[in-house]
Amino acid sequence: MKISMLILTPALIGMIACQNVSKQSTTKDSTVTENIPVTGYYEASMPAASSPGRIIGLTLSEGNDVTMTTDYMNMTPEIVQRGNWMDHGGGKIMLSLVTVGSGNPAKDTLNFRRDGNSLIYEGSDYGSDGLTLTRKDAPVPQDKELLVWINGETTCKGAMGEDITCYEVCYGDKFMEPADGNWDKLSGSIEGFTYQKGNRYKLKVNRKVRKPAPADASMYEYVLVEQVSKVKK
């Protein structure tokens, strides 16, 4: 009877040891990620073609609510998306979002991978650089100057579901009438401004954060800084 013996060379022993260390490291990293609470605020700063840049903020709340904001760092309001998030295990997080005020009920689905205190987007919507959001303390809301085009008055719903008068608006330096006729809505008055029917206004306003924010109204109030133009429609 022949007896075969396996002789372990130093190189082979080293290779096996490295494989074991790699497996242990991967398991450890996965465990560390899983032990870090996923809820909290995450942020990324990115370049933008039409503005000085953009700041993307993501808030994952208890109860699986999520808010994602994109601030183009110009005189337009942030794009706000809200919805739900789900933890699929293995460090996989899925967001289901609807853009607030767009009138479009279609949901966007975004998939992220957890890496320590960061969330790495697994899609291609953010170009070759991708999107990595890093956990940090949530910023305190700040006042912001906006350029607003007032197209007219309309009726919209208040915070408690009541009918209120609001403005049909668009934002930015150049007037762009929405092709689908769905104007943005600005609820509440603008301090120092009186609307006259039949005119279109370009205003510079200060969007101020109400402190404390009322439960039955917008968290913002608006103050006229300058009436840039007024033309007959």
Residue frames relative to the residue before (quaternion, step in Angstrom):
aa qw qx qy qz dx dy dz
M 1.0000 0.0000 0.0000 0.0000 0.00 0.00 0.00
K 0.2946 -0.7600 0.5562 0.1621 3.55 -0.91 0.98
I 0.1874 -0.7657 0.6067 0.1021 3.55 -0.99 0.85
S 0.2112 -0.7802 0.5801 0.1013 3.57 -0.70 1.17
M 0.1243 -0.7928 0.5947 0.0472 3.55 -0.88 0.96
L 0.2847 -0.7474 0.5799 0.1548 3.55 -0.97 0.94
I 0.1594 -0.7908 0.5880 0.0592 3.52 -0.59 1.18
L 0.2430 -0.7814 0.5623 0.1192 3.57 -0.63 1.13
T 0.2685 -0.7613 0.5736 0.1390 3.53 -0.59 1.17
P 0.6581 -0.5048 0.3666 0.4215 3.61 -1.18 0.36
A 0.6386 0.5323 -0.3330 0.4449 3.60 1.02 -0.78
L 0.6673 0.5009 -0.2986 0.4633 3.57 0.97 -0.93
I 0.6285 0.5301 -0.3300 0.4637 3.57 1.02 -0.82
G 0.6518 0.5247 -0.3070 0.4534 3.58 0.99 -0.86
M 0.6511 0.5223 -0.3167 0.4505 3.56 1.00 -0.88
I 0.6542 0.5071 -0.3103 0.4675 3.59 0.94 -0.89
A 0.6457 0.5278 -0.3172 0.4515 3.56 0.98 -0.86
C 0.6487 0.5212 -0.3130 0.4577 3.58 0.99 -0.86
Q 0.6399 0.5272 -0.3224 0.4568 3.57 1.01 -0.84
N 0.6592 0.5082 -0.3076 0.4611 3.57 0.97 -0.86
V 0.6413 0.5175 -0.3174 0.4692 3.57 1.02 -0.85
S 0.6413 0.5350 -0.3184 0.4484 3.58 1.01 -0.88
K 0.6620 0.5011 -0.3059 0.4658 3.57 0.95 -0.90
Q 0.6561 0.5103 -0.3101 0.4614 3.56 0.98 -0.87
S 0.6460 0.5282 -0.3145 0.4526 3.58 1.03 -0.86
T 0.6504 0.5163 -0.3126 0.4611 3.58 0.97 -0.91
T 0.6578 0.5084 -0.3048 0.4647 3.55 0.96 -0.92
K 0.6517 0.5233 -0.3071 0.4551 3.56 1.00 -0.89
D 0.6568 0.5110 -0.3129 0.4579 3.59 0.92 -0.95
S 0.6484 0.5209 -0.3135 0.4583 3.57 0.99 -0.89
T 0.6559 0.5139 -0.3063 0.4603 3.55 0.99 -0.87
V 0.6341 0.5314 -0.3248 0.4584 3.58 1.00 -0.86
T 0.6565 0.5098 -0.3086 0.4625 3.60 0.92 -0.93
E 0.6722 0.5029 -0.3008 0.4524 3.56 0.91 -0.94
N 0.6773 0.5060 -0.2948 0.4453 3.60 1.09 -0.66
I 0.6022 0.5386 -0.3623 0.4648 3.61 1.23 -0.29
P 0.4553 -0.6819 0.4842 0.3054 3.65 -0.71 0.96
V 0.3921 -0.7387 0.4973 0.2309 3.58 -0.87 0.91
T 0.5936 0.5796 -0.3745 0.4141 3.59 1.12 -0.55
G 0.4722 0.6514 -0.4995 0.3213 3.54 -1.13 0.70
Y 0.5650 -0.5866 0.4647 0.3474 3.54 -1.34 -0.24
Y 0.0780 -0.7797 0.6213 0.0032 3.55 -1.00 0.97
E 0.0526 -0.8209 0.5685 -0.0110 3.58 -1.09 0.68
A 0.0272 -0.7681 0.6392 0.0270 3.54 -1.28 0.54
S 0.2323 -0.7317 0.6224 0.1526 3.58 -1.17 0.69
M 0.0039 -0.8175 0.5724 -0.0641 3.55 -0.80 1.08
P 0.5368 -0.5942 0.4727 0.3679 3.60 -1.21 0.37
A 0.0973 -0.7705 0.6258 0.0725 3.57 -1.29 0.37
A 0.5261 -0.6794 0.4189 0.2936 3.56 -0.94 0.91
S 0.8006 0.3259 -0.1428 0.4822 3.59 0.95 -0.84
S 0.7562 0.2735 -0.1789 0.5669 3.61 1.22 0.25
P 0.6985 -0.4712 0.3143 0.4373 3.62 -1.23 0.17
G 0.7425 -0.2671 0.2050 0.5791 3.58 1.21 -0.41
R 0.2535 -0.7527 0.5736 0.2005 3.56 -1.24 -0.20
I 0.2168 -0.7447 0.6201 0.1176 3.50 -1.17 0.76
I 0.1416 -0.7872 0.5982 0.0493 3.55 -0.73 1.11
G 0.0624 -0.8029 0.5928 -0.0037 3.55 -0.73 1.10
L 0.0796 -0.7963 0.5996 0.0095 3.56 -1.01 0.83
T 0.0710 -0.7902 0.6085 0.0139 3.56 -0.83 1.04
L 0.1098 -0.7671 0.6312 0.0330 3.56 -0.70 1.16
S 0.1282 -0.8319 0.5393 0.0256 3.56 -0.50 1.21
E 0.6055 -0.4980 0.4594 0.4175 3.53 -1.32 0.28
G 0.7260 0.3666 -0.2892 0.5049 3.57 -0.98 0.79
N 0.4883 -0.7251 0.3752 0.3083 3.55 1.39 0.21
D 0.4060 0.6602 -0.5180 0.3618 3.59 1.10 0.64
V 0.0730 -0.7975 0.5986 0.0183 3.57 -1.09 0.73
T 0.0597 -0.7625 0.6429 0.0407 3.55 -1.16 0.73
M 0.0608 -0.7853 0.6161 0.0055 3.55 -0.89 1.00
T 0.0702 -0.8050 0.5890 0.0094 3.59 -0.80 1.03
T 0.1186 -0.7608 0.6336 0.0748 3.54 -1.17 0.71
D 0.0763 -0.7996 0.5956 -0.0118 3.57 -0.54 1.23
Y 0.2543 -0.8022 0.5264 0.1211 3.57 -0.54 1.21
M 0.4506 -0.7431 0.4218 0.2585 3.58 1.27 0.37
N 0.5819 0.4987 -0.4154 0.4900 3.55 1.04 0.87
M 0.6988 -0.4882 0.3213 0.4124 3.59 -1.20 -0.23
T 0.5109 0.5688 -0.4603 0.4512 3.53 0.90 1.05
P 0.5389 -0.6285 0.4359 0.3529 3.61 -1.08 0.57
E 0.6291 -0.5337 0.4091 0.3900 3.53 -1.27 0.38
I 0.3989 -0.6389 0.5897 0.2915 3.55 -1.25 0.51
V 0.1200 -0.8142 0.5677 0.0213 3.57 -0.68 1.12
Q 0.0420 -0.7725 0.6336 -0.0001 3.54 -0.93 1.00
R 0.0544 -0.8009 0.5963 0.0050 3.55 -0.98 0.88
G 0.2279 0.7686 -0.5773 0.1551 3.54 -1.22 0.51
N 0.6010 -0.5428 0.4440 0.3835 3.52 -1.09 -0.84
W 0.1987 -0.7533 0.6102 0.1439 3.55 -1.26 0.44
M 0.1530 -0.7795 0.6033 0.0703 3.54 -1.22 0.61
D 0.2924 -0.7245 0.6005 0.1704 3.55 -1.09 0.82
H 0.1796 -0.8214 0.5373 0.0656 3.57 -0.43 1.26
G 0.5589 -0.6107 0.3897 0.4035 3.59 1.26 0.15
G 0.7745 0.3260 -0.2494 0.4813 3.54 -1.23 0.38
G 0.6507 -0.5369 0.3150 0.4348 3.58 1.18 0.50
K 0.5428 0.6214 -0.3958 0.4031 3.61 1.25 0.23
I 0.0532 -0.7913 0.6087 -0.0221 3.56 -0.82 1.10
M 0.1028 -0.7956 0.5953 0.0455 3.59 -0.89 0.95
L 0.1737 -0.7733 0.6041 0.0838 3.56 -0.98 0.94
S 0.1048 -0.7510 0.6484 0.0673 3.55 -1.14 0.74
L 0.0108 0.8602 -0.4989 0.1052 3.58 -0.28 1.33
V 0.1319 -0.7388 0.6542 0.0942 3.54 -1.28 0.61
T 0.4305 -0.7036 0.5022 0.2598 3.59 -0.94 0.88
V 0.4133 -0.7334 0.4912 0.2237 3.57 -0.68 1.15
G 0.8455 0.1980 -0.1533 0.4716 3.56 -0.96 0.92
S 0.5261 0.6562 -0.4071 0.3562 3.60 1.24 0.01
G 0.3806 -0.7219 0.4873 0.3107 3.57 1.16 -0.55
N 0.6155 0.5249 -0.3392 0.4802 3.57 1.32 0.05
P 0.2666 -0.8082 0.5039 0.1479 3.62 -0.44 1.18
A 0.4539 0.7000 -0.4540 0.3127 3.61 1.25 -0.16
K 0.3236 -0.7647 0.5333 0.1617 3.55 -0.97 0.92
D 0.2935 -0.7125 0.6106 0.1828 3.54 -1.15 0.77
T 0.1806 -0.7746 0.5986 0.0952 3.57 -0.97 0.90
L 0.0275 -0.7934 0.6074 -0.0302 3.57 -0.76 1.10
N 0.1747 -0.7909 0.5823 0.0697 3.55 -0.91 0.98
F 0.0839 -0.8000 0.5941 0.0002 3.55 -0.89 1.03
R 0.2496 -0.7218 0.6231 0.1687 3.52 -1.33 0.45
R 0.3813 -0.7287 0.5235 0.2225 3.57 -0.85 0.98
D 0.0351 0.7611 -0.6468 0.0348 3.54 -1.11 0.82
G 0.7903 -0.1952 0.0873 0.5742 3.56 0.08 1.28
N 0.8011 -0.2156 0.2007 0.5209 3.57 -0.67 -1.16
S 0.6347 0.5176 -0.3289 0.4701 3.59 1.21 0.35
L 0.2270 -0.7133 0.6421 0.1659 3.52 -1.36 0.43
I 0.1513 -0.8032 0.5743 0.0461 3.58 -0.66 1.13
Y 0.3775 -0.7395 0.5171 0.2079 3.57 -0.67 1.16
E 0.2872 -0.8009 0.5099 0.1270 3.56 -0.85 1.00
G 0.5865 0.5670 -0.3821 0.4342 3.59 1.23 0.18
S 0.5266 -0.6439 0.4671 0.2998 3.56 -1.33 -0.19
D 0.3985 0.7641 -0.4444 0.2447 3.61 1.26 0.11
Y 0.7310 0.4133 -0.2329 0.4904 3.60 1.17 -0.42
G 0.6407 -0.5856 0.3166 0.3826 3.57 1.13 0.67
S 0.7758 -0.3775 0.2542 0.4371 3.51 -1.35 -0.15
D 0.6455 0.5258 -0.3275 0.4468 3.60 1.13 -0.55
G 0.3412 -0.7636 0.4859 0.2538 3.56 1.21 -0.41
L 0.3823 -0.6952 0.5555 0.2489 3.54 -1.32 -0.26
T 0.0171 0.7733 -0.6324 0.0431 3.56 -0.77 1.11
L 0.1521 -0.7907 0.5913 0.0447 3.55 -0.60 1.20
T 0.1617 -0.8079 0.5644 0.0508 3.57 -0.82 1.03
R 0.5147 -0.6603 0.4577 0.2993 3.55 -0.97 0.92
K 0.1557 0.7595 -0.6216 0.1119 3.57 -1.05 0.84
D 0.6538 -0.4718 0.3878 0.4468 3.56 -1.29 0.03
A 0.5008 -0.6584 0.4707 0.3069 3.57 -0.96 0.86
P 0.4515 -0.6997 0.4774 0.2804 3.61 -0.89 0.88
V 0.4832 -0.6254 0.5233 0.3187 3.55 -1.24 0.49
P 0.5141 -0.6488 0.4505 0.3344 3.66 -0.81 0.90
Q 0.1686 -0.8036 0.5689 0.0476 3.56 -0.95 0.97
D 0.5648 -0.5474 0.4826 0.3853 3.57 -1.29 0.37
K 0.0515 -0.8051 0.5909 0.0024 3.57 -1.15 0.60
E 0.3503 -0.7149 0.5628 0.2225 3.59 -1.03 0.81
L 0.1005 -0.7975 0.5948 0.0087 3.54 -0.98 0.97
L 0.2927 -0.6805 0.6341 0.2219 3.53 -1.31 0.48
V 0.0266 -0.8285 0.5557 -0.0640 3.56 -0.52 1.24
W 0.2077 -0.7292 0.6391 0.1291 3.54 -1.06 0.88
I 0.1857 -0.7728 0.6006 0.0867 3.58 -0.74 1.13
N 0.1744 -0.8178 0.5435 0.0726 3.58 -0.47 1.21
G 0.7700 -0.2409 0.1896 0.5596 3.59 1.07 -0.65
E 0.5138 -0.6116 0.4981 0.3374 3.50 -1.37 -0.07
T 0.0156 0.7751 -0.6314 0.0176 3.55 -1.21 0.57
T 0.4746 -0.6436 0.5086 0.3191 3.56 -1.32 -0.08
C 0.0529 0.7823 -0.6196 0.0358 3.56 -0.96 0.84
K 0.6039 -0.5827 0.4174 0.3486 3.55 -1.32 0.12
G 0.3819 -0.7162 0.5424 0.2166 3.53 -1.04 0.86
A 0.7583 -0.4011 0.2686 0.4381 3.54 -1.34 0.02
M 0.7395 0.3743 -0.2109 0.5182 3.59 1.15 -0.61
G 0.6346 -0.5656 0.3168 0.4208 3.58 1.28 0.34
E 0.5110 0.6509 -0.4188 0.3738 3.58 1.26 0.05
D 0.5260 -0.6111 0.4831 0.3412 3.59 -1.24 0.46
I 0.0360 0.7870 -0.6141 0.0473 3.56 -0.89 0.97
T 0.4978 -0.6253 0.5033 0.3284 3.56 -1.26 0.39
C 0.0579 0.7892 -0.6091 0.0529 3.55 -0.91 0.91
Y 0.5155 -0.6485 0.4743 0.2981 3.56 -1.31 0.17
E 0.3645 -0.6432 0.6189 0.2655 3.53 -1.28 0.59
V 0.0565 0.8364 -0.5365 0.0966 3.59 -0.56 1.11
C 0.0559 -0.7084 0.6891 0.1422 3.48 -1.47 0.11
Y 0.3615 -0.7632 0.5126 0.1553 3.55 -1.19 0.55
G 0.6135 0.5644 -0.4199 0.3588 3.54 -1.26 0.47
D 0.6831 -0.5151 0.3382 0.3919 3.54 -1.29 0.29
K 0.7693 0.2963 -0.1595 0.5431 3.59 1.05 -0.77
F 0.4612 -0.6812 0.4975 0.2753 3.55 -1.02 0.87
M 0.0429 0.7808 -0.6202 0.0631 3.56 -0.86 1.01
E 0.2557 -0.7758 0.5606 0.1362 3.56 -0.36 1.25
P 0.4664 -0.6917 0.4623 0.3006 3.62 -0.75 0.96
A 0.5083 -0.6846 0.4374 0.2857 3.55 -0.82 1.04
D 0.7307 0.4152 -0.2365 0.4876 3.58 1.04 -0.74
G 0.5304 -0.6662 0.3919 0.3483 3.58 1.25 0.08
N 0.5524 0.6055 -0.3960 0.4140 3.59 1.27 0.07
W 0.1533 -0.8102 0.5633 0.0516 3.55 -0.07 1.31
D 0.5014 -0.5610 0.5397 0.3776 3.53 -1.29 0.33
K 0.3012 -0.7502 0.5633 0.1708 3.56 -1.20 0.55
L 0.1098 -0.7516 0.6473 0.0635 3.54 -1.05 0.86
S 0.1767 -0.8171 0.5443 0.0695 3.55 -0.39 1.24
G 0.7274 0.3934 -0.3106 0.4687 3.52 -1.14 0.67
S 0.5819 -0.5965 0.4329 0.3437 3.53 -1.30 0.21
I 0.3284 -0.6782 0.6098 0.2459 3.53 -1.40 0.21
E 0.3980 -0.7430 0.4852 0.2327 3.56 -0.44 1.21
G 0.8016 0.2516 -0.2147 0.4980 3.56 -0.82 1.08
F 0.7022 0.4172 -0.2568 0.5166 3.62 1.27 -0.05
T 0.0791 -0.7647 0.6384 0.0381 3.55 -1.10 0.87
Y 0.3150 -0.7665 0.5331 0.1703 3.56 -0.70 1.09
Q 0.1295 -0.7609 0.6322 0.0682 3.55 -1.06 0.86
K 0.4942 -0.7041 0.4354 0.2653 3.54 -0.65 1.20
G 0.7692 0.3525 -0.2756 0.4562 3.55 -1.08 0.81
N 0.6847 0.4439 -0.2777 0.5069 3.57 1.29 0.01
R 0.2410 -0.7199 0.6261 0.1781 3.52 -1.31 0.42
Y 0.1636 -0.8153 0.5543 0.0373 3.54 -0.80 1.08
K 0.1650 -0.7111 0.6672 0.1477 3.49 -1.30 0.55
L 0.0272 -0.8305 0.5537 -0.0548 3.54 -0.54 1.23
K 0.2294 -0.6795 0.6658 0.2061 3.48 -1.33 0.45
V 0.0030 0.8183 -0.5724 0.0524 3.56 -0.61 1.15
N 0.3599 -0.6840 0.5868 0.2415 3.51 -1.30 0.43
R 0.2028 -0.7632 0.6040 0.1077 3.57 -0.65 1.14
K 0.0909 -0.8342 0.5439 -0.0057 3.55 -0.32 1.29
V 0.4240 -0.6948 0.5262 0.2463 3.54 -1.05 0.84
R 0.3557 -0.7278 0.5465 0.2126 3.56 -0.81 1.01
K 0.0466 -0.7997 0.5985 -0.0109 3.56 -0.90 0.96
P 0.4733 -0.3851 -0.7598 0.2245 1.48 -0.87 2.35
A 0.5711 -0.5835 0.4463 0.3662 3.56 -1.22 0.46
P 0.4041 -0.7227 0.4983 0.2571 3.63 -0.77 0.96
A 0.5182 -0.6551 0.4573 0.3053 3.56 -1.12 0.67
D 0.7541 0.3905 -0.1988 0.4892 3.59 1.15 -0.59
A 0.7413 0.3108 -0.2153 0.5545 3.61 1.18 0.41
S 0.6998 -0.4511 0.3437 0.4343 3.54 -1.35 0.12
M 0.5098 -0.6399 0.4788 0.3184 3.57 -1.17 0.58
Y 0.7065 0.4240 -0.2527 0.5071 3.60 1.31 -0.19
E 0.0985 -0.7193 0.6757 0.1276 3.50 -1.39 0.35
Y 0.3055 -0.7817 0.5288 0.1265 3.56 -1.13 0.71
V 0.0920 -0.7868 0.6103 0.0088 3.55 -0.98 0.97
L 0.4454 -0.6999 0.4925 0.2631 3.58 -0.85 1.00
V 0.2029 -0.7571 0.6122 0.1039 3.54 -0.96 0.98
E 0.7855 -0.1380 0.1375 0.5873 3.58 0.93 -0.95
Q 0.2782 -0.6953 0.6305 0.2041 3.56 -1.13 0.74
V 0.2629 -0.8165 0.4985 0.1253 3.56 -0.18 1.32
S 0.7991 -0.1173 0.1037 0.5805 3.60 0.93 -0.86
K 0.0748 -0.7543 0.6505 0.0478 3.52 -1.37 0.42
V 0.0660 0.8068 -0.5798 0.0923 3.59 -0.61 1.15
K 0.5174 -0.6131 0.4975 0.3301 3.54 -1.24 0.57
K 0.3895 -0.7146 0.5295 0.2394 3.57 -1.00 0.80
